[in-house]
């Protein structure tokens, strides 16, 4: 997990990045590398060296921050300025 210092994700726009290589995936928030995953970090088979689709969604509830309550505002919104995908040479 990653949290902002003295701020919240819903109060400003942020740049999320993923650098996906055959045997390594790096996750960034606003240019800060906060997570690196390699085949030795996962249990089972490393399946991330094949083509994938990108899915962007607003997930509400679950184990990360808990389930919605009567105080949860709906509908939720996610604003995306752009998505860029580059292929390394």
Secondary structure as GFF3:
##gff-version 3
##sequence-region A 1 89
A	DSSP	three_ten_helix	9	11	.	.	.	ID=ss1
A	DSSP	beta_strand	16	21	.	.	.	ID=ss2
A	DSSP	beta_strand	24	29	.	.	.	ID=ss3
A	DSSP	beta_strand	32	38	.	.	.	ID=ss4
A	DSSP	three_ten_helix	39	41	.	.	.	ID=ss5
###
